[in-house]
Amino acid sequence: MSDLRGLLKIADSRLEEINALLTDPGNELVNELLAVIESFGGPQEINRKAQEAAQLENLMTRLQATKSPYVADLNWLMEQRDNGAFVSMPDYVQRVLGDKAKAADIDQKNAVTLEVSALQYFPWLISEARRSIDKGELMPGRFIRVRNMAEQETDNGDVMAVAAAMQIIGASYVETLDTKGTDGSNVHLGGPETITGYFGGVGQPNEYPIKWVQEYLKFYTTYGVQQVLNINPGTVLVGYLLHKLGVNNEFKISVFMGNDNPFSILWTLTTARLFSREDGTTSLIGFNLSNSANNDTIRKAAAIRKALGLEDVVRFEHHITETWKSIVRQPYNRRDELVEIAKDVPNISAKHEGGEIEIEQQLEHPSDILDYFMTKSDVEEQGLMPALEQNYIEKHRSTNLTADALTRAGIGVVCAAKLHKTA
């Protein structure tokens, strides 16, 4: 077997061939990518603009200039944070563990990031914050958004309000760009009736990887949006190349990529390592494995991640709950499995995309992944906004149930860092 293993070694000559291809002045794909980067002023200027756009003071000034109603909500959020209105971590642990709290040994090394999806509208975050204050609950440490980007821009500065709020509460977040197959570019997808097109991938067909770069750099330099969802091998590679060329972009790989076995994970993480910078960083910061991934797969993935020096760089984002409709067979809840795996594997986030099973099945409008693709005007025309907000709050509730379960197991959680004092 040792003789066979040796055959897997990549020859230096093969790496030289790849380097020659990437640096060839005649490489049309690389030339297109470089042209887009240069049209935005080059990596240094791109990063400078993004850093300036992301500053909280600048976001607030722009929102005030447009007379956004969200300014008052953001000021309220800052006041609540500064006044210590949110439950502290010691008080939270006391509520969960009771008399055992003082003796509790909470493992922070493997602390799990609390994640919720999808935060479609900024006002939902304020509703979530009010509930958290009232019930002594934790605000998530990570938020996923799947709302149309162009629509966000024209909706009272929604994209800026969320960007500002994330800084105020101390959480990370991910946006989903519009350049994906659901915009009509993918001939397989025409709506729910052609959902089997997903078997070929949501897709960024033909010229879309370059359009994806253009859209990303627009939102990065205009609003400081740094982290975005990635669903296609082409745009994943482009994301690696952007970072290698000096742009400080970040992305997470979506569950729609279908990385559902250790070999697909080996491929993805190997490529991330190949295109990492000299300091070991890569633009891949989140890796959402397929819903079918089990704990054995996660353990093997963790071994690969550690061997490649990516354990602290790439977070495994694991679905604990899913929308009741249109994505998985229900009932689906991976909370018990998470508690088991989190004892061994660090840098995991617990993603909640649905509510609890017993609640979801009784709702008049249970959570549905297809709701993510509705325009706000359609939502309002159908009178669905209250129902969709309820769906989101149920996801928040599930997030806290997971936090409770982890705490009882002696495993730490990562929540909104600026809201929940640790002492």
ZATIKE-254006 format. One record per residue (C-alpha): z, y, x; residue number from 0. Coordinates in pm, 1 decimal. Layout:
# ZATIKE-254006
@z: Z y: Y x: X nr: NUM
...
This chain:
# ZATIKE-254006
@z: 0.0 y: 0.0 x: 0.0 nr: 0
@z: 71.6 y: 239.7 x: 287.5 nr: 1
@z: -289.3 y: 200.9 x: 400.8 nr: 2
@z: -411.6 y: 295.9 x: 54.8 nr: 3
@z: -176.0 y: 596.0 x: 36.5 nr: 4
@z: -327.0 y: 737.5 x: 353.3 nr: 5
@z: -666.0 y: 754.3 x: 184.7 nr: 6
@z: -533.8 y: 1027.4 x: -47.0 nr: 7
@z: -498.4 y: 1282.4 x: 231.2 nr: 8
@z: -737.1 y: 1575.3 x: 192.8 nr: 9
@z: -942.8 y: 1620.9 x: 505.5 nr: 10
@z: -938.7 y: 1960.3 x: 675.2 nr: 11
@z: -1317.8 y: 1965.1 x: 645.9 nr: 12
@z: -1291.4 y: 1954.8 x: 265.0 nr: 13
@z: -1050.7 y: 2249.2 x: 266.3 nr: 14
@z: -1293.7 y: 2435.5 x: 494.2 nr: 15
@z: -1571.7 y: 2372.0 x: 242.2 nr: 16
@z: -1360.4 y: 2516.7 x: -40.4 nr: 17
@z: -1264.8 y: 2820.6 x: 167.5 nr: 18
@z: -1630.7 y: 2872.1 x: 257.8 nr: 19
@z: -1726.1 y: 2863.1 x: -109.8 nr: 20
@z: -1454.6 y: 3108.0 x: -215.3 nr: 21
@z: -1534.4 y: 3358.0 x: 60.3 nr: 22
@z: -1914.3 y: 3327.5 x: 38.7 nr: 23
@z: -2061.0 y: 3675.8 x: -36.2 nr: 24
@z: -2315.3 y: 3500.1 x: -255.8 nr: 25
@z: -2054.0 y: 3338.9 x: -482.3 nr: 26
@z: -2146.2 y: 3493.0 x: -817.8 nr: 27
@z: -1820.0 y: 3403.5 x: -991.2 nr: 28
@z: -1601.6 y: 3561.4 x: -724.2 nr: 29
@z: -1831.5 y: 3864.6 x: -710.9 nr: 30
@z: -1786.5 y: 3920.8 x: -1085.5 nr: 31
@z: -1409.7 y: 3898.5 x: -1051.5 nr: 32
@z: -1400.3 y: 4138.3 x: -757.0 nr: 33
@z: -1618.4 y: 4385.7 x: -945.1 nr: 34
@z: -1372.0 y: 4397.3 x: -1234.7 nr: 35
@z: -1077.4 y: 4448.5 x: -999.4 nr: 36
@z: -1257.8 y: 4728.2 x: -817.9 nr: 37
@z: -1352.3 y: 4895.0 x: -1147.9 nr: 38
@z: -978.4 y: 4936.7 x: -1212.6 nr: 39
@z: -925.1 y: 5089.9 x: -869.0 nr: 40
@z: -832.3 y: 4783.2 x: -665.4 nr: 41
@z: -510.1 y: 4579.6 x: -650.9 nr: 42
@z: -284.3 y: 4852.4 x: -512.3 nr: 43
@z: -390.3 y: 5108.3 x: -772.0 nr: 44
@z: -370.5 y: 4850.9 x: -1051.7 nr: 45
@z: -12.0 y: 4764.9 x: -959.9 nr: 46
@z: 81.1 y: 5131.8 x: -927.8 nr: 47
@z: -53.5 y: 5215.2 x: -1272.8 nr: 48
@z: 117.0 y: 4912.8 x: -1426.3 nr: 49
@z: 452.3 y: 4999.0 x: -1270.5 nr: 50
@z: 428.2 y: 5354.8 x: -1400.2 nr: 51
@z: 317.5 y: 5247.3 x: -1748.2 nr: 52
@z: 604.0 y: 4998.6 x: -1775.1 nr: 53
@z: 881.2 y: 5248.7 x: -1705.2 nr: 54
@z: 1111.1 y: 5276.1 x: -2006.4 nr: 55
@z: 1117.9 y: 5655.2 x: -1991.1 nr: 56
@z: 738.9 y: 5671.7 x: -2002.1 nr: 57
@z: 714.2 y: 5424.2 x: -2290.4 nr: 58
@z: 969.7 y: 5622.1 x: -2492.4 nr: 59
@z: 790.5 y: 5950.4 x: -2419.7 nr: 60
@z: 460.5 y: 5807.1 x: -2541.3 nr: 61
@z: 620.2 y: 5667.6 x: -2856.3 nr: 62
@z: 782.6 y: 6003.4 x: -2927.6 nr: 63
@z: 450.5 y: 6181.0 x: -2876.4 nr: 64
@z: 291.3 y: 5964.0 x: -3147.1 nr: 65
@z: 593.1 y: 6014.2 x: -3377.3 nr: 66
@z: 645.2 y: 5639.9 x: -3393.8 nr: 67
@z: 918.3 y: 5537.7 x: -3640.4 nr: 68
@z: 1025.6 y: 5278.9 x: -3384.6 nr: 69
@z: 1184.9 y: 5544.0 x: -3160.8 nr: 70
@z: 1489.5 y: 5559.1 x: -3386.6 nr: 71
@z: 1521.9 y: 5179.3 x: -3378.4 nr: 72
@z: 1502.4 y: 5174.4 x: -2999.3 nr: 73
@z: 1766.5 y: 5445.5 x: -2972.2 nr: 74
@z: 1986.8 y: 5245.0 x: -3207.9 nr: 75
@z: 1936.3 y: 4935.7 x: -2994.2 nr: 76
@z: 2039.7 y: 5126.1 x: -2681.4 nr: 77
@z: 2348.6 y: 5261.9 x: -2856.7 nr: 78
@z: 2455.3 y: 4915.8 x: -2971.8 nr: 79
@z: 2404.3 y: 4779.1 x: -2622.9 nr: 80
@z: 2599.6 y: 5062.8 x: -2458.5 nr: 81
@z: 2881.2 y: 5036.3 x: -2715.2 nr: 82
@z: 2922.6 y: 4662.7 x: -2652.2 nr: 83
@z: 2835.1 y: 4569.5 x: -3010.1 nr: 84
@z: 2687.9 y: 4232.1 x: -2913.5 nr: 85
@z: 2914.3 y: 3935.4 x: -2853.0 nr: 86
@z: 3023.3 y: 3887.4 x: -2492.5 nr: 87
@z: 2964.3 y: 3551.9 x: -2327.5 nr: 88
@z: 3339.4 y: 3471.1 x: -2299.1 nr: 89
@z: 3384.8 y: 3548.1 x: -2669.5 nr: 90
@z: 3077.7 y: 3342.9 x: -2755.7 nr: 91
@z: 3206.6 y: 3043.1 x: -2558.4 nr: 92
@z: 3544.4 y: 3086.5 x: -2725.5 nr: 93
@z: 3380.6 y: 3075.7 x: -3068.7 nr: 94
@z: 3188.9 y: 2757.4 x: -2984.3 nr: 95
@z: 3455.8 y: 2567.7 x: -2791.4 nr: 96
@z: 3774.8 y: 2703.3 x: -2941.3 nr: 97
@z: 4087.6 y: 2592.4 x: -2753.9 nr: 98
@z: 3874.4 y: 2411.1 x: -2494.8 nr: 99
@z: 3705.6 y: 2734.1 x: -2384.1 nr: 100
@z: 3952.0 y: 2822.4 x: -2107.1 nr: 101
@z: 3914.3 y: 2486.7 x: -1939.1 nr: 102
@z: 3538.4 y: 2468.3 x: -1990.9 nr: 103
@z: 3327.2 y: 2420.8 x: -1680.3 nr: 104
@z: 2988.0 y: 2563.5 x: -1773.1 nr: 105
@z: 2706.6 y: 2468.2 x: -1535.1 nr: 106
@z: 2508.8 y: 2786.3 x: -1466.9 nr: 107
@z: 2287.7 y: 2621.4 x: -1204.3 nr: 108
@z: 2087.1 y: 2448.1 x: -1476.7 nr: 109
@z: 2124.0 y: 2725.2 x: -1734.4 nr: 110
@z: 1856.1 y: 2697.4 x: -2005.3 nr: 111
@z: 1663.1 y: 3006.8 x: -2111.8 nr: 112
@z: 1679.9 y: 3067.8 x: -2486.7 nr: 113
@z: 1325.5 y: 3131.0 x: -2611.3 nr: 114
@z: 1183.5 y: 3218.6 x: -2953.3 nr: 115
@z: 825.9 y: 3237.9 x: -3081.0 nr: 116
@z: 654.9 y: 3426.6 x: -3217.0 nr: 117
@z: 783.4 y: 3783.6 x: -3234.0 nr: 118
@z: 484.9 y: 3918.5 x: -3424.7 nr: 119
@z: 625.8 y: 4255.9 x: -3534.8 nr: 120
@z: 873.7 y: 4487.0 x: -3365.1 nr: 121
@z: 1090.2 y: 4541.8 x: -3679.0 nr: 122
@z: 1175.7 y: 4170.9 x: -3672.5 nr: 123
@z: 1352.3 y: 4223.8 x: -3340.6 nr: 124
@z: 1575.4 y: 4486.9 x: -3497.6 nr: 125
@z: 1656.8 y: 4255.4 x: -3789.7 nr: 126
@z: 1738.5 y: 3984.7 x: -3537.1 nr: 127
@z: 1963.3 y: 4220.8 x: -3342.3 nr: 128
@z: 2153.0 y: 4326.3 x: -3657.1 nr: 129
@z: 2210.6 y: 3962.4 x: -3747.7 nr: 130
@z: 2328.0 y: 3884.6 x: -3394.8 nr: 131
@z: 2583.9 y: 4164.6 x: -3409.4 nr: 132
@z: 2706.7 y: 4061.5 x: -3755.3 nr: 133
@z: 2739.4 y: 3690.7 x: -3675.6 nr: 134
@z: 2831.4 y: 3702.0 x: -3308.7 nr: 135
@z: 2508.8 y: 3526.2 x: -3212.6 nr: 136
@z: 2308.7 y: 3540.2 x: -2890.8 nr: 137
@z: 1980.6 y: 3723.9 x: -2857.9 nr: 138
@z: 1717.3 y: 3513.0 x: -2678.7 nr: 139
@z: 1638.0 y: 3574.1 x: -2314.4 nr: 140
@z: 1265.7 y: 3522.0 x: -2368.7 nr: 141
@z: 1021.7 y: 3612.4 x: -2645.9 nr: 142
@z: 664.9 y: 3494.1 x: -2708.0 nr: 143
@z: 413.3 y: 3707.3 x: -2898.4 nr: 144
@z: 87.0 y: 3587.0 x: -3052.1 nr: 145
@z: -16.9 y: 3899.0 x: -3241.0 nr: 146
@z: -360.8 y: 4055.9 x: -3206.7 nr: 147
@z: -341.1 y: 4306.2 x: -2919.8 nr: 148
@z: -584.9 y: 4560.7 x: -3061.4 nr: 149
@z: -389.8 y: 4563.2 x: -3387.9 nr: 150
@z: -61.5 y: 4619.3 x: -3203.9 nr: 151
@z: -201.7 y: 4928.8 x: -3034.1 nr: 152
@z: -273.9 y: 5099.7 x: -3365.4 nr: 153
@z: 45.7 y: 4997.4 x: -3546.7 nr: 154
@z: 295.5 y: 5273.8 x: -3466.9 nr: 155
@z: 290.6 y: 5176.8 x: -3099.9 nr: 156
@z: 414.9 y: 4822.1 x: -3165.1 nr: 157
@z: 300.3 y: 4701.8 x: -2822.0 nr: 158
@z: 496.7 y: 4979.5 x: -2649.3 nr: 159
@z: 802.0 y: 4939.3 x: -2871.3 nr: 160
@z: 835.8 y: 4571.8 x: -2782.6 nr: 161
@z: 777.4 y: 4645.8 x: -2413.7 nr: 162
@z: 1054.7 y: 4905.5 x: -2426.8 nr: 163
@z: 1289.5 y: 4681.7 x: -2622.5 nr: 164
@z: 1258.3 y: 4400.4 x: -2368.9 nr: 165
@z: 1379.2 y: 4633.4 x: -2095.7 nr: 166
@z: 1661.3 y: 4761.8 x: -2313.7 nr: 167
@z: 1797.0 y: 4414.6 x: -2391.0 nr: 168
@z: 1714.3 y: 4250.2 x: -2057.8 nr: 169
@z: 1469.5 y: 3980.7 x: -2167.5 nr: 170
@z: 1127.2 y: 3861.4 x: -2059.5 nr: 171
@z: 831.1 y: 3834.9 x: -2292.7 nr: 172
@z: 472.4 y: 3712.7 x: -2311.5 nr: 173
@z: 174.8 y: 3859.2 x: -2494.6 nr: 174
@z: -138.4 y: 3673.0 x: -2606.9 nr: 175
@z: -468.8 y: 3842.1 x: -2527.8 nr: 176
@z: -749.7 y: 3865.4 x: -2783.2 nr: 177
@z: -1017.3 y: 3709.4 x: -2560.7 nr: 178
@z: -986.8 y: 3355.1 x: -2688.4 nr: 179
@z: -1205.6 y: 3128.1 x: -2896.5 nr: 180
@z: -1042.2 y: 3225.4 x: -3224.4 nr: 181
@z: -1233.9 y: 3555.3 x: -3220.8 nr: 182
@z: -1558.6 y: 3378.7 x: -3308.9 nr: 183
@z: -1684.8 y: 3312.4 x: -2958.0 nr: 184
@z: -1605.5 y: 2941.3 x: -2980.1 nr: 185
@z: -1864.6 y: 2774.1 x: -3202.8 nr: 186
@z: -1616.7 y: 2496.3 x: -3280.6 nr: 187
@z: -1367.9 y: 2727.8 x: -3448.8 nr: 188
@z: -1425.4 y: 2904.6 x: -3776.8 nr: 189
@z: -1078.6 y: 2887.3 x: -3925.7 nr: 190
@z: -852.2 y: 2611.9 x: -4057.1 nr: 191
@z: -1150.2 y: 2420.4 x: -4192.8 nr: 192
@z: -1282.2 y: 2374.0 x: -3836.9 nr: 193
@z: -947.3 y: 2311.5 x: -3670.9 nr: 194
@z: -1084.5 y: 1998.4 x: -3506.2 nr: 195
@z: -1253.8 y: 2241.7 x: -3269.0 nr: 196
@z: -918.9 y: 2255.7 x: -3095.2 nr: 197
@z: -996.4 y: 1909.9 x: -2959.2 nr: 198
@z: -1236.2 y: 2094.3 x: -2731.7 nr: 199
@z: -978.8 y: 2356.6 x: -2653.0 nr: 200
@z: -917.6 y: 2695.5 x: -2810.5 nr: 201
@z: -1143.4 y: 2807.9 x: -2532.3 nr: 202
@z: -1267.5 y: 3109.0 x: -2346.2 nr: 203
@z: -1634.5 y: 3011.1 x: -2337.5 nr: 204
@z: -1911.8 y: 3136.4 x: -2115.3 nr: 205
@z: -1839.3 y: 3493.0 x: -1995.8 nr: 206
@z: -1489.9 y: 3502.5 x: -2146.1 nr: 207
@z: -1284.8 y: 3449.9 x: -1829.0 nr: 208
@z: -1419.9 y: 3780.2 x: -1696.6 nr: 209
@z: -1360.6 y: 3948.1 x: -2032.4 nr: 210
@z: -1007.7 y: 3804.7 x: -2022.3 nr: 211
@z: -951.5 y: 3970.4 x: -1684.1 nr: 212
@z: -1081.6 y: 4301.1 x: -1818.1 nr: 213
@z: -851.5 y: 4283.1 x: -2119.4 nr: 214
@z: -555.0 y: 4179.8 x: -1909.2 nr: 215
@z: -600.2 y: 4465.5 x: -1661.9 nr: 216
@z: -634.9 y: 4712.3 x: -1949.6 nr: 217
@z: -299.8 y: 4615.6 x: -2102.7 nr: 218
@z: -134.3 y: 4573.8 x: -1763.5 nr: 219
@z: -231.1 y: 4921.0 x: -1643.5 nr: 220
@z: -193.1 y: 5096.2 x: -1981.7 nr: 221
@z: 134.1 y: 4948.1 x: -2108.4 nr: 222
@z: 273.8 y: 4750.2 x: -1817.6 nr: 223
@z: 221.5 y: 4417.0 x: -1996.9 nr: 224
@z: 261.1 y: 4174.5 x: -1707.7 nr: 225
@z: 299.9 y: 3829.5 x: -1862.2 nr: 226
@z: 37.3 y: 3678.3 x: -2091.9 nr: 227
@z: -40.4 y: 3341.8 x: -2243.8 nr: 228
@z: -305.7 y: 3124.4 x: -2079.1 nr: 229
@z: -490.1 y: 2847.6 x: -2261.6 nr: 230
@z: -795.8 y: 2751.8 x: -2058.2 nr: 231
@z: -856.9 y: 2599.6 x: -1711.4 nr: 232
@z: -1100.5 y: 2879.3 x: -1629.0 nr: 233
@z: -861.4 y: 3162.2 x: -1704.9 nr: 234
@z: -577.0 y: 2974.5 x: -1536.3 nr: 235
@z: -784.3 y: 2967.8 x: -1217.5 nr: 236
@z: -877.2 y: 3332.3 x: -1260.8 nr: 237
@z: -506.9 y: 3409.6 x: -1301.5 nr: 238
@z: -434.1 y: 3239.5 x: -968.9 nr: 239
@z: -718.0 y: 3426.9 x: -796.9 nr: 240
@z: -606.0 y: 3765.7 x: -933.7 nr: 241
@z: -261.6 y: 3714.2 x: -785.7 nr: 242
@z: -401.7 y: 3585.0 x: -456.2 nr: 243
@z: -610.9 y: 3903.4 x: -434.6 nr: 244
@z: -302.3 y: 4123.2 x: -466.4 nr: 245
@z: -263.1 y: 4194.8 x: -839.5 nr: 246
@z: 95.9 y: 4126.6 x: -951.4 nr: 247
@z: -9.0 y: 3947.0 x: -1267.9 nr: 248
@z: 189.9 y: 3668.2 x: -1432.0 nr: 249
@z: 107.1 y: 3412.7 x: -1698.2 nr: 250
@z: 243.4 y: 3110.4 x: -1879.1 nr: 251
@z: 34.9 y: 2807.9 x: -1966.0 nr: 252
@z: 29.8 y: 2740.5 x: -2339.7 nr: 253
@z: 105.5 y: 2415.7 x: -2517.4 nr: 254
@z: -258.8 y: 2433.2 x: -2632.5 nr: 255
@z: -367.0 y: 2340.5 x: -2278.0 nr: 256
@z: -241.4 y: 1990.9 x: -2352.1 nr: 257
@z: -61.9 y: 1908.4 x: -2025.2 nr: 258
@z: 93.8 y: 1592.9 x: -2161.8 nr: 259
@z: 138.3 y: 1358.6 x: -1865.0 nr: 260
@z: 264.8 y: 1376.6 x: -1505.0 nr: 261
@z: -85.4 y: 1357.7 x: -1358.5 nr: 262
@z: -206.2 y: 1661.9 x: -1551.3 nr: 263
@z: 107.1 y: 1841.7 x: -1433.7 nr: 264
@z: 39.3 y: 1733.4 x: -1073.8 nr: 265
@z: -309.3 y: 1885.4 x: -1100.9 nr: 266
@z: -184.7 y: 2213.8 x: -1244.4 nr: 267
@z: 103.4 y: 2264.6 x: -1001.4 nr: 268
@z: -102.2 y: 2157.8 x: -699.5 nr: 269
@z: -360.2 y: 2423.7 x: -782.3 nr: 270
@z: -85.7 y: 2682.0 x: -828.3 nr: 271
@z: 47.9 y: 2598.0 x: -483.9 nr: 272
@z: -295.9 y: 2604.7 x: -322.4 nr: 273
@z: -353.7 y: 2960.8 x: -440.5 nr: 274
@z: 1.5 y: 3088.4 x: -388.8 nr: 275
@z: 65.1 y: 3384.3 x: -162.0 nr: 276
@z: 214.7 y: 3358.5 x: 184.7 nr: 277
@z: 562.5 y: 3418.4 x: 36.9 nr: 278
@z: 519.7 y: 3118.5 x: -193.5 nr: 279
@z: 486.2 y: 3316.6 x: -517.3 nr: 280
@z: 223.7 y: 3239.1 x: -776.5 nr: 281
@z: 114.6 y: 3403.5 x: -1099.6 nr: 282
@z: 214.0 y: 3087.7 x: -1291.1 nr: 283
@z: 568.7 y: 3161.8 x: -1407.4 nr: 284
@z: 586.9 y: 2950.8 x: -1724.4 nr: 285
@z: 447.5 y: 2604.8 x: -1795.7 nr: 286
@z: 455.6 y: 2487.7 x: -2157.2 nr: 287
@z: 406.4 y: 2111.4 x: -2158.4 nr: 288
@z: 253.6 y: 1935.8 x: -2456.0 nr: 289
@z: 478.8 y: 1861.4 x: -2752.4 nr: 290
@z: 432.0 y: 1492.0 x: -2675.1 nr: 291
@z: 595.8 y: 1520.8 x: -2330.7 nr: 292
@z: 915.8 y: 1317.2 x: -2310.4 nr: 293
@z: 1212.4 y: 1342.2 x: -2074.9 nr: 294
@z: 1067.2 y: 1091.5 x: -1830.9 nr: 295
@z: 757.3 y: 1311.6 x: -1801.3 nr: 296
@z: 974.1 y: 1619.1 x: -1746.9 nr: 297
@z: 1174.4 y: 1445.5 x: -1472.8 nr: 298
@z: 856.5 y: 1342.2 x: -1292.4 nr: 299
@z: 717.2 y: 1693.5 x: -1338.6 nr: 300
@z: 1035.8 y: 1838.1 x: -1193.5 nr: 301
@z: 1002.3 y: 1619.5 x: -884.6 nr: 302
@z: 647.7 y: 1746.1 x: -831.6 nr: 303
@z: 756.3 y: 2106.3 x: -887.4 nr: 304
@z: 1037.6 y: 2074.8 x: -633.9 nr: 305
@z: 819.7 y: 1904.2 x: -372.6 nr: 306
@z: 570.2 y: 2190.1 x: -396.5 nr: 307
@z: 838.2 y: 2456.3 x: -356.4 nr: 308
@z: 792.2 y: 2587.4 x: -711.6 nr: 309
@z: 1126.9 y: 2497.9 x: -868.7 nr: 310
@z: 1250.0 y: 2858.0 x: -877.2 nr: 311
@z: 904.9 y: 3002.0 x: -950.4 nr: 312
@z: 767.8 y: 2800.4 x: -1242.8 nr: 313
@z: 978.9 y: 2758.8 x: -1556.5 nr: 314
@z: 916.9 y: 2455.8 x: -1779.1 nr: 315
@z: 898.2 y: 2587.4 x: -2137.0 nr: 316
@z: 982.4 y: 2306.9 x: -2377.4 nr: 317
@z: 936.2 y: 2316.9 x: -2755.7 nr: 318
@z: 1263.5 y: 2227.5 x: -2925.6 nr: 319
@z: 1147.5 y: 2310.9 x: -3278.9 nr: 320
@z: 796.1 y: 2366.7 x: -3412.9 nr: 321
@z: 643.6 y: 2535.3 x: -3714.8 nr: 322
@z: 673.8 y: 2314.0 x: -4018.7 nr: 323
@z: 299.3 y: 2319.1 x: -4080.9 nr: 324
@z: -26.9 y: 2288.9 x: -3890.8 nr: 325
@z: 77.0 y: 2178.8 x: -3541.0 nr: 326
@z: 297.4 y: 1865.2 x: -3520.8 nr: 327
@z: 405.4 y: 1575.2 x: -3737.3 nr: 328
@z: 737.2 y: 1660.8 x: -3894.7 nr: 329
@z: 1025.8 y: 1607.6 x: -3867.4 nr: 330
@z: 1027.2 y: 1740.8 x: -3509.1 nr: 331
@z: 1340.7 y: 1846.5 x: -3320.3 nr: 332
@z: 1399.3 y: 1786.0 x: -2947.4 nr: 333
@z: 1747.4 y: 1940.0 x: -2916.3 nr: 334
@z: 1927.8 y: 1619.6 x: -2821.2 nr: 335
@z: 1663.5 y: 1539.6 x: -2560.5 nr: 336
@z: 1698.1 y: 1891.5 x: -2417.9 nr: 337
@z: 2073.3 y: 1855.1 x: -2373.2 nr: 338
@z: 2012.5 y: 1530.0 x: -2187.6 nr: 339
@z: 1737.7 y: 1657.5 x: -1956.3 nr: 340
@z: 1900.4 y: 1996.4 x: -1885.3 nr: 341
@z: 2185.6 y: 1816.6 x: -1707.2 nr: 342
@z: 1936.4 y: 1704.9 x: -1440.9 nr: 343
@z: 1644.8 y: 1950.7 x: -1440.7 nr: 344
@z: 1685.0 y: 2323.1 x: -1368.3 nr: 345
@z: 1469.5 y: 2617.1 x: -1477.3 nr: 346
@z: 1387.3 y: 2507.4 x: -1831.8 nr: 347
@z: 1349.2 y: 2725.4 x: -2136.7 nr: 348
@z: 1416.5 y: 2600.7 x: -2488.1 nr: 349
@z: 1137.6 y: 2731.2 x: -2707.8 nr: 350
@z: 1195.2 y: 2759.7 x: -3082.9 nr: 351
@z: 886.4 y: 2791.1 x: -3296.4 nr: 352
@z: 1036.7 y: 2663.8 x: -3619.7 nr: 353
@z: 1358.8 y: 2650.1 x: -3814.1 nr: 354
@z: 1585.1 y: 2357.1 x: -3887.6 nr: 355
@z: 1426.5 y: 2063.4 x: -4067.5 nr: 356
@z: 1659.3 y: 2072.5 x: -4368.7 nr: 357
@z: 1585.4 y: 2442.0 x: -4423.6 nr: 358
@z: 1212.5 y: 2447.7 x: -4350.3 nr: 359
@z: 1129.8 y: 2177.5 x: -4604.0 nr: 360
@z: 1300.8 y: 2375.5 x: -4879.2 nr: 361
@z: 1140.9 y: 2714.2 x: -4810.4 nr: 362
@z: 884.8 y: 2848.2 x: -5054.3 nr: 363
@z: 682.5 y: 2953.1 x: -4750.0 nr: 364
@z: 777.3 y: 2732.0 x: -4453.7 nr: 365
@z: 668.0 y: 2834.5 x: -4105.3 nr: 366
@z: 299.5 y: 2775.6 x: -4032.0 nr: 367
@z: 123.0 y: 2815.4 x: -3696.8 nr: 368
@z: -184.2 y: 2945.8 x: -3879.1 nr: 369
@z: 16.1 y: 3250.0 x: -3992.9 nr: 370
@z: -5.7 y: 3377.0 x: -3634.5 nr: 371
@z: -373.8 y: 3447.1 x: -3681.0 nr: 372
@z: -336.8 y: 3659.6 x: -3994.1 nr: 373
@z: -391.3 y: 4034.5 x: -3971.7 nr: 374
@z: -107.3 y: 4258.4 x: -4081.8 nr: 375
@z: -319.6 y: 4390.8 x: -4366.8 nr: 376
@z: -371.5 y: 4035.6 x: -4497.4 nr: 377
@z: -0.8 y: 3961.8 x: -4464.0 nr: 378
@z: 90.3 y: 4272.3 x: -4662.1 nr: 379
@z: -183.4 y: 4219.2 x: -4920.0 nr: 380
@z: -48.5 y: 3870.6 x: -4992.0 nr: 381
@z: 310.4 y: 3995.6 x: -4994.7 nr: 382
@z: 407.4 y: 3756.4 x: -4715.0 nr: 383
@z: 592.9 y: 3990.1 x: -4479.1 nr: 384
@z: 943.8 y: 3905.6 x: -4613.4 nr: 385
@z: 867.5 y: 3532.5 x: -4595.2 nr: 386
@z: 732.1 y: 3556.1 x: -4240.8 nr: 387
@z: 1033.7 y: 3755.5 x: -4128.2 nr: 388
@z: 1258.5 y: 3490.9 x: -4282.7 nr: 389
@z: 1065.3 y: 3225.6 x: -4088.4 nr: 390
@z: 1132.5 y: 3421.5 x: -3769.4 nr: 391
@z: 1503.1 y: 3460.5 x: -3841.2 nr: 392
@z: 1528.4 y: 3086.4 x: -3904.0 nr: 393
@z: 1382.0 y: 3034.1 x: -3556.5 nr: 394
@z: 1649.1 y: 3267.8 x: -3419.9 nr: 395
@z: 1911.6 y: 3059.7 x: -3601.9 nr: 396
@z: 1773.0 y: 2742.0 x: -3445.6 nr: 397
@z: 1784.2 y: 2908.7 x: -3105.0 nr: 398
@z: 2155.0 y: 2970.2 x: -3148.0 nr: 399
@z: 2218.9 y: 2614.8 x: -3264.8 nr: 400
@z: 2058.8 y: 2499.9 x: -2941.1 nr: 401
@z: 2276.2 y: 2742.9 x: -2745.6 nr: 402
@z: 2581.4 y: 2597.9 x: -2919.1 nr: 403
@z: 2478.0 y: 2240.7 x: -2834.2 nr: 404
@z: 2417.0 y: 2326.5 x: -2468.6 nr: 405
@z: 2748.6 y: 2508.4 x: -2443.0 nr: 406
@z: 2936.1 y: 2212.4 x: -2590.0 nr: 407
@z: 2766.9 y: 1995.3 x: -2325.2 nr: 408
@z: 2883.6 y: 2231.1 x: -2049.6 nr: 409
@z: 2536.6 y: 2371.2 x: -1979.3 nr: 410
@z: 2482.8 y: 2744.5 x: -1944.1 nr: 411
@z: 2227.9 y: 2950.2 x: -2133.5 nr: 412
@z: 2015.9 y: 3250.6 x: -2039.8 nr: 413
@z: 2015.2 y: 3509.5 x: -2317.2 nr: 414
@z: 1935.4 y: 3882.5 x: -2333.0 nr: 415
@z: 2111.3 y: 3979.5 x: -2011.6 nr: 416
@z: 2189.1 y: 4343.2 x: -2094.4 nr: 417
@z: 2341.1 y: 4270.4 x: -2435.9 nr: 418
@z: 2591.9 y: 3994.3 x: -2371.3 nr: 419
@z: 2850.8 y: 4085.5 x: -2107.5 nr: 420
@z: 2963.2 y: 3803.7 x: -1882.8 nr: 421
@z: 3313.0 y: 3940.5 x: -1828.6 nr: 422
